[in-house]
Amino acid sequence: MNCTSYMLKRFQKIFLKKSIDKNLENRDVSKINDQLHSIGFLVDEEINIAFESFYEISKELGLPEKDVKIFFFSEVKTKTPTLHQNKINNKHFSWKGKIHNKNANEFLETPFDVLVGYYHTKNNYLDLMISKSNAKFKVGFKEIDNRLFDLLIDVDPLKISVIKKELLKYFRILNKIN
């Protein structure tokens, strides 16, 4: 990496962080206690998990597939064709943090009752997307910026059965499901 691209990366990181902070300040939490009727999953493709697993989790929570949306993030654009329309990569972000991907913006504007940030390592792009989301309640994994989420779970993201149990337990406690 040359000096110029390194500097641009540093500037982008600074602007992404400022944008995240601004989004968190402006977040509307008035509907945080709403019941669960829709769920979104924002997934880091580095977590190699079967697409169907998210529908398994949702089914366990009592949601039909029509009320489940899944969006994927990949650090770099792959040259291999994909069937995923709902996919974004780091090239879709301006250096000031503006997202240039229509499907991603539509996903983030959706007022999900719950959004699950399905990633477990620091990622400024995913953090920005979580902070921009209009979701009412946000769930993430323990190692991520806790300011972004209303609930953090300390579970390996590959252990679907444990995740289902944890979400069921907490959503019952929080009266999100019966």
N, C-alpha and C positions, 0 to 999 in steps of 0.2 A: 504494500500500500504506500503510495507516495505521500509526501507532506501535505499537498493540497487536499487530496481526498480524505486524509486523516483529519484535517482541520474542519472540512465540511461535515464529516461525521460528528465531530465534537459539537459544532454549532447546532446541528440537527438534534442531538441529544439534549442540549440546553433548551432549545425551543420546544421539544416534545415534553420535557419536564414542566416548563412554564404552562403549556397548554393543559397538561394533566392537572396541575394545581388550580388553574382557572376553572376547569370543568368541575372539579370537586367542590370548589367554593359555590358554584351556581347550581349544584344538584338539588332537585326537588325531592324531598323524602316524605312528602305528605301521604303517599300511598304505599309506604313501605310494608304495612301490615295487611295488604290485600291478600285474599285467598289465591291459591294457585290454579290458574286456568290456562296459562301458556308459559312455555319455557324456551329459552334460547341457549345454545351452547356455542361459545367462542373457543375454538380448539386450535392449539399449536400442532401442526402436522408432525413435529418431531416426536410427539407422543404417538407412537404407532399403535393406534387402537381402531378396532373395526367400527365402521360407520353405524352398524346395527346396534352397537352397545348403547348409544345415546337413546335409541328408541326403547331399549330394554329398561333403562333407568326411568324414562318418562312413563312407560307402561306401569312400572312398579308404583309410580306416584299418582297413577289414575288418569293419565292424560292420553288422549288419542293422538295418533301420528300427525293429524292435521294441525294440532296445537304445539308442534315441536319444530323448531328451526335450528339448523346447524350451519355454522360458518367457520371456514378454515383459514388459518394463517400459515404462510410458508416464508421463511426468512429470505429466500431467493427464489426468483422465478425459475421454474423447471421447464426444460425444453420438451419433456414428454407431455403428450396431450392428456387432458384430464376431463372427466365427466362432471366434475364439481363446478357448478356455476357460482356457487357461494364460496369463493376463494379470493384471498388477497395476499399480496406479498409486499415486501418493504419498498419496492419500486413505485407502489401506488401512494406513497406518502411524500408530500413536499417537504422540503427542509424545515418549513415552519409548522409541520404537523397537519396540514390539510390533506384529507383523504380523497384521492381521485379514483374512486371505484363506486359506481352507481349502486351495485348490489350491496356493498359493504355499508354505504350510507343508509340505504333502506333498512338493512338489518339493525343498525344502530338506532334508527329513529323508531323502531317498533317498541311499543310500551309493554314488553314482556313482564309478566308477573314475577318471573325469576330469570336471571341470566347467570349461567355458570361459566366462569372463566377457566377453561380446561387447559391450564398450563402451570408448570411448577418451577420454572426458573425465571429470573428477572428478564423482562422483554419490554422495552419502551414502546414498541408498536402496539402490542397487545394491551399494555397498561393504558395507552391513549384511547384505544377502542373501548375498553371497559369504562373509562372515565367519561367518554362521549355518549355512551349508551343511555337510552331513555328507560331502561329496565327499572322496575320499581324496587326490586330486591336483588342483590348481587352476591353470589357465592364464589369463593375462590379457595385455592390451596394455600396451606400455611406459609410457604416460603415467599409469597408475593407481598407487595406493598399493601399492608392491612387497611390503609385509608380508602382503598378502592372498593372494598367489600363489606357487606353487612354480616356475613358469616364466613369464617375460615374453617376448613376441615383439614385435619392432619392425617391424610390417607394417601397411599400410593395411587396415582391416577390410573394405573393399569388394573387395579383390583376393583372391578366393577361391582361385584357382590357386596363388598364392604362400603363402597360409595352409596349404593342403593340403600343399605341399612342406615348409614349415617344421615342421608338426606331425609329418609322417612322419619327417623327419630327426631331430628331437629324441626322438620316441617310440621310434625304433630305438636311438638312443644310450642311452636310459634303460631299454631292454629292456621297454618297455610293449607293444610289438608285435614280431613276428618280421620 
